[in-house]
Amino acid sequence: MRLHQTLYQNEPLNLSAQANWRGGLRASGLLTRRGLRLPVTYDPAGLRVRGARLDARLLSPVLSGAAGEVGLDLTVPGGTGPGAALDWARATGQARLNVRAQGQAVTGLLALRGGELDGALKAGPLHLTATRGRVRATGDLAGHHLEAAGRLRLPGDLSGLRLNVSGPYLSAAATGDLRALRGTLRLRPQTLGAAPPAWSFRLRASRCGCARPPRASRQAA
């Protein structure tokens, strides 16, 4: 399969790909453009992305003024047995980010070893660190301090999550995982005019979309 006469931002976008079912699904492809290279290979041995590169200027239609570069290498071994899923517990790779857009920067290096992340990333006011799969994020947003920590298992399992937010207008604390998150949100009384009471909400969220409405209780100022 090939792309013909396809343009992105007025420059040619090229794709060559092939697939067959000899001895299981085998597929490979290469997407290229000036500032873009994305090679992907999949077969029973696993998924491989080697030497992928993206010039952040290609994101300018959605991120005004974007500049910099993203690089990626990823290897996810195949599982054992017919039809086995990819074995993310043995995945390795590396992501390199140096992107600036809308007055903010995202910079850092994240390594993947045995399915666990290591490294550090700065995204605007937020700092993220990862040590053998345990991730921690801290930062200040709109005058409020945020701290979050948990354990991340790729491709998308975040467990043992602890979230705390504290500032002049509200405080919040929650624990759980992406399937069920529980906690409290407290709106602080303000000092302008007649001080309203503080309100406290119990929060419960679920990835299945079956979250319960928050229950509120009023506290004296």
Long-range contacts (C-beta under 8 A, 24 or more apart in sequence): 1-29, 8-33, 8-58, 9-58, 9-60, 9-61, 24-82, 33-58, 43-78, 44-78, 45-77, 45-78, 46-75, 46-76, 46-77, 46-78, 46-86, 46-87, 47-74, 47-75, 47-76, 47-78, 47-86, 48-74, 48-75, 48-76, 49-73, 49-74, 49-75, 49-93, 50-75, 56-99, 56-100, 56-101, 59-99, 59-101, 63-101, 63-102, 64-101, 64-102, 65-100, 65-101, 65-102, 66-99, 66-100, 66-101, 67-99, 67-100, 67-101, 68-97, 68-98, 68-99, 68-100, 68-105, 69-96, 69-98, 69-99, 70-95, 70-96, 70-97, 70-98, 70-99, 71-95, 71-96, 72-96, 74-112, 88-115, 88-153, 88-154, 88-155, 89-114, 89-115, 89-153, 90-114, 90-115, 91-115, 91-154, 97-121, 112-154, 115-153, 115-154, 116-153, 117-152, 117-154, 142-167, 143-167, 143-168, 143-169, 144-168, 144-169, 144-170, 150-177, 172-203, 174-203, 178-207, 179-206, 179-207, 179-208, 180-204, 180-205, 180-206, 180-207, 181-205, 181-206, 185-214, 189-221, 195-221, 196-221, 197-221
